């Protein structure tokens, strides 16, 4: 999966101070997550349904 051409997004709640953010991107069937300080570093790929369950759990 080529994530180099993917559009990465930071949370609107992220600030430019500190730079401790994660970025997410949508790819076919998965959500990709990376460290904003290391965009060329490793990426975590999470199944869309599992990601939705994680977010729901965090909101709860």
ABEGO torsion letter per residue (X at the ends): XBAAABBBBBBAABBABGGBBBBBBBBBGBBBBBBAABAABBBBBBBAAAAAAAAAAAAX
